[in-house]
Amino acid sequence: MQESIKERIEKLRKIIDHHNHQYYVLAQPEISDFEYDNLLKELSELEEENPQYFDPHSPTQRVGNDLATDFKQVTHNYPMLSLSNTYSSEEVSDFIKRVQKGLNGEDTLFTCELKFDGVAIGITYQKGILTQAVTRGDGVKGDDVTNNVKTIRSIPLKLPYGTDFPDEFEIRGEILLPFEGFKKINKERENNNEPIFANPRNAAAGTLKLQKSATVAKRPLDCFFYAILGKNLPSRLHFENLQKARDWGFKISEHIQICKGVDEIFEYISYWDKNRQALPFATDGVVIKVNDSRQQEILGYTAKSPRWAIAYKFKAEQATTRLHSIQYQVGRTGAITPVANLEPVLLAGTTVKRASLHNSDQIKLLDIHDQDYVKVEKGGDIIPKIVGVDKSKRQKGSQSIDFIKRCPECGSELIRIEGEAKHYCPNTAGCPPQIKGRIEHFVSRKAMDIGGAEATIDALFNQRLINDSADLYYLNRDDIISLERFGEKSAQNLLQSIEQSKSVPFHRVLYALGIRYVGETVAKTIAGKYQSIDELKEASFEDLTSINEIGTRIAQSILDYFKDERNLKIIEKLKNAGVQLTQKEGTAKTDKLAGLSIVISGTFEKHSREELKELIEMNGGRNTGSVSSNTNYLLAGENIGPKKLEKAKELNIRIIHEDDFLQLIQ
């Protein structure tokens, strides 16, 4: 019996370490918070009951760790401990009793605050100036992400003159990504063939650890603050300090509430458990804190968490439904994604019929059988995923599901690349979804922008009129009119759009080629170094990795692309068709707009918005999506957005038109 307990403890430690790495380092969780917390709770209880198996390196002996080797590590002035978590109202009641006992029955007020589902940050201000921003890390030291944090517009860089803030203090908050921004980022990642983020928290964590602050600035991160630390604070009361911080310009949640006792606390929890869906950002619970710092000091800390605070976590809304089948989808890179077809079920206000299973490891981890009743959850309340199985409803004799061994489209034997979770179909030349997927990517708006082509690819491919992207440039009127629902006008429009795409600049053509890991930003970076596709083709591994932001994986992918004769033939056909595979003369960058931030709004006569954006970047400027105090110009066209115009006037930002802009860059 003792041996089996020891084995269970060791197994739990190994499982939790794995999930810690997936969550904190890779920002790619494989299980829900609820499942993770249950594993940790089971391990903690077993270790407590069996002290002979104590291990100082057990996951129970530390907070989660998100340290990254790419950033400088900084020791926290005040340890950044984690909170004790619970999903149980009984444990919240026990917490209140412990507090009252620890304070010998003193009257105690509590603050109840929404627990934001984001990334904890500690920001130091000296003389009202933001000087350093550090992640939680392991609680003792964290990563210095100051440059990235400075790009977040809701975080003040300098506090208003005349306000009564201390000379030096640290303010702690949660950096998060609102749902709208999350959807936009995932759509872009999907278009770039990058793995999508599981939820807004992982998107925020992944963004904050990017090396390029310019990329961070393009993502709509936000931050709510929840604690102030330091000497000479305005008050010893937590709630009053936060109200002061709001006066200093910090974003403080309007939903913080003072509660007198257990009944008011549960009223607050119950309200937000029902109403959190209406918020524009993710919350995963409520934090309950003793309001008085003197009482906090009396209660003190354990090794891992304060005794004066607890986090009550909402259980993600789940539904149980029958699994009908698993469908395997093939992406343009050959990646195989299993998708569960479900008995329709209502979940978080929408009907769910399908849910992601991610990869073969997830199917094994969940131990899914044919016709099982599965538990479905919305990751970050957005993406449906299967998180468990109701084994009590399992049919006798049902078979466990084995991941397919061959491609469902072409029958090729699947491969799994070392270090990757997904299986791939290696038949890039003959697997129809891969071929069509690459052509769809090629014609997409941010690539070659061939209007009307996306809806026609299936028909063109099935009629054997195209077999790769370059074939589009050799279509004629008769080819297109032969297709169902195509007439003279629609054929002419498609041919005209194909012809216009020949003037798309080199960096977008490079992106359109669909080289694995070469997204829109990477393509621009590469095109800034190499003036033509021929120059890039001759580049060595060392040449490529010497470029800032180009790592070994991207470099190897580029080399592999040019080793494939089929790709070289496509490039040759594109050259002969007149597609821009070299930088146009005169596209060298200038610094005429260096340091200027320009917002574009409306429609224009001489250039498309995409072309204007490229002109801004080509001349050293920065195109941003929203008007703020950092904006230098609003470039206004016809049908300009009224909110942007109103904001620009309010902030006295100069409004210019297309001709004014062209005059600026001559």
Disulfide bonds with the S-S distance in Angstrom:
none
